Amino acid sequence: SAIGIVGGIQANWSAPTSNGGATITGYAVELSLDGTSWVTATANTYSNATSYTVRTLNNQALALGTQYSIRVAAITILGQGAYSSVVTATPLQSVSATETLT
């Protein structure tokens, strides 16, 4: 899943059920504006944590209010696995004092 947060996107996922017998050492994270052309947000998180926050892309802040597609792939000593299903999220500009957070 992915949710928009103030100034970015918080991606959350489950580790793959099959890792080829190797320990997951990180994840590759990619973003897209059109779901076709992908840009690397991070080539490797160097962590087996299953969440990652994206605030910049190509050294520029994410466009607030713009929907991004996001996908991740596990990395092991054997290489990079297949990318996940695509999810979307939109970075938020700010949280209004009248909005209810859940």
C-alpha positions in Angstrom: 0.0 0.0 0.0 1.0 3.6 -0.2 -0.4 6.7 1.4 0.2 10.4 0.8 1.9 12.2 3.7 2.9 15.8 4.0 5.5 16.3 1.4 5.9 12.7 0.3 4.6 9.2 0.0 4.9 6.4 2.6 5.1 3.0 0.9 4.3 -0.2 2.9 4.5 -3.7 1.7 4.8 -7.4 2.8 8.0 -9.3 2.2 7.7 -11.8 -0.7 6.7 -15.3 0.2 9.6 -16.7 -1.9 13.1 -15.3 -1.8 15.1 -18.0 -3.5 16.5 -19.2 -0.2 18.5 -16.0 0.3 18.0 -13.3 3.0 16.4 -10.1 1.8 19.0 -7.3 2.2 17.0 -4.4 0.8 14.4 -3.2 -1.6 14.4 -1.2 -4.8 11.7 1.5 -5.0 10.5 3.1 -8.2 8.0 5.9 -8.9 6.0 6.8 -12.1 3.7 9.5 -13.1 2.1 7.5 -15.9 2.5 3.9 -14.8 4.7 3.2 -17.8 7.9 5.2 -17.4 9.7 4.3 -14.1 12.2 6.4 -12.2 14.3 4.9 -9.3 13.5 6.5 -6.0 16.1 4.3 -4.3 18.2 1.5 -5.9 18.5 -0.2 -2.6 17.1 0.6 0.9 19.8 -1.6 2.5 17.2 -2.7 5.0 14.7 -5.6 5.3 12.2 -3.1 6.6 8.9 -3.2 4.6 8.3 0.5 4.5 10.0 3.5 2.8 9.2 7.2 2.6 9.8 9.0 -0.6 10.1 12.8 -0.5 12.4 13.5 -3.5 12.9 12.1 -6.9 15.9 13.1 -9.1 16.9 15.5 -6.3 13.7 17.4 -6.5 10.7 17.4 -4.1 7.7 15.4 -5.2 5.0 17.4 -6.8 2.4 18.0 -4.1 -1.1 17.1 -5.1 0.2 14.9 -8.0 -0.6 11.2 -8.1 2.4 8.8 -8.3 2.5 5.1 -9.0 4.9 3.2 -6.8 6.4 -0.3 -7.0 9.0 -2.2 -5.0 11.3 -5.2 -5.6 13.2 -7.3 -3.0 17.0 -7.6 -3.3 19.1 -10.5 -2.1 22.6 -11.7 -2.7 21.1 -13.5 -5.7 20.0 -10.2 -7.2 16.7 -8.3 -7.6 13.4 -10.0 -7.7 10.3 -9.1 -9.6 8.5 -5.8 -9.0 5.3 -5.8 -6.8 1.9 -4.8 -8.0 1.6 -1.1 -8.6 -0.2 1.2 -6.0 -0.8 4.9 -6.1 -0.5 7.8 -3.7 -0.5 11.6 -3.8 1.8 13.7 -1.6 -0.1 16.1 0.6 0.5 19.8 0.9 -0.5 20.1 4.5 -3.0 18.8 7.0 -5.9 21.1 7.7 -6.8 21.7 11.3 -10.3 20.7 10.5 -9.4 17.3 8.9 -9.8 14.1 10.9 -6.8 11.9 10.8 -7.2 8.1 11.0 
